[in-house]
Amino acid sequence: LLPQAHGILTNAHQSRVKQPDIFSQVTAAGRQSAAVAHSYFSTFFQQAPFDPLRDLEVDHDARNIQFARFYTMTGETVGNPVLPSDFDLFTQASILMQRHSPDYVLIHSSSPDSMNHVYGPQSIQTDTNTYQIDSALSHYIPLWQKHGYDIMITADHGHSDRGHHGGTSADMRDVAFYYFGNTSGPAEEVVLCQTQIAPSVLELLGVEVPSGMESAAFWQH
């Protein structure tokens, strides 16, 4: 959905999204989800407000996200971004896959965003962080494929040279999208829209796409 439809307009909007989402649709279909992500995802798609004693670790069939490991980055400053290791995040997700075989798994890293904010997109610090993520993915993507998962890798935004986002310029709005799987998608040069991702995930899972998600899935039929 577009922000004006789901109502989350800034990071200050800390409330449960009212419309159907991937997690709620997967649960309604009698299947299970997992997430290793920032606590925002718990607030938006699980319940609000976020209570770390209740919500930091979740193994509960009655939740929309049945298996989850969230992080808060509490105490974040310019001098201390309080970043979890991406390798640790990928490992936590892999453990949930091995233990529970959830149908859908979300992994959310905050390190690219934080490194861009602090050092800028052209910095050696951001370059190094990106190489570290790439190295970790080279180890884990084959493992996730062995577990039977298709993998999508993308971002919610880019950054300006000054380390900002939320504007309308191409450097803030255009991001990469990678797909590792066997389903036929569009040609490499086709520009996708972020609102296509949720219906594409649900269609790939064989789960009903709710009427509010108006963008078409991008798979070729």
Steps between C-alpha positions, in 0.01 A plus 500: 500500500598862463580685825189714473296177495662311788561811712865446599642830379815533717694298756303689765181315401512209743174312452371171366420509129127449456500356148584138410872433457718207397519360854125520565420344162744213555350439847143514364600232249600271787872540441787648700740793483827598663689828529840619613460874484486840667227538760312728259385185322356367825321829560361525147401136442480332842373733774565849636658636706813284489576340837850348497425258784203368303604555141880480463484123452183330374413133468122509510247344262238765583709788365494625141877449493529170680880490529690825541823650630482879512761762590442860612831690456411680824760765583585570136702818443719635220804374686346162588253357244442188719494270199445126524735290287344409165668161524323448833165603349542254213599230749194565718274474194672177396443353847128583477490335157663185637277484807162593355510506116281811476343570163611864492807655663581871518855611580551871555845657539539853631873527431488642144258772612701591809837497323363726225355742756823521699765484225318557169456268199844571350696421817745217557299406810185447292699313234649270762162431656353413159785260428443334838131448423589363158746258660240382752239453227742292293510258793131498587315521166602143402394381847159666471454353154574154643217563746273557199471879512489748216690816597423866425747773595411867480480825700230746594704803390836635394695798634610841384865603509425672831367176650130579486196330348130562465527735204409454135843486333616180330782436747243482782223316312671252266630180662613159380287185503654153486310173470642152554243240396342309215195713422518710183500871568526811283801584287797648684446848361136524615446749783290352779286681755538425871123455532538193276717314751232396750257359238794328328605333828144388571449369147827307521378346828163412349326724753205727416593859417262738685298743292677803648829401336423639158841464335546192284751230589802510271525128416461393139211260433 
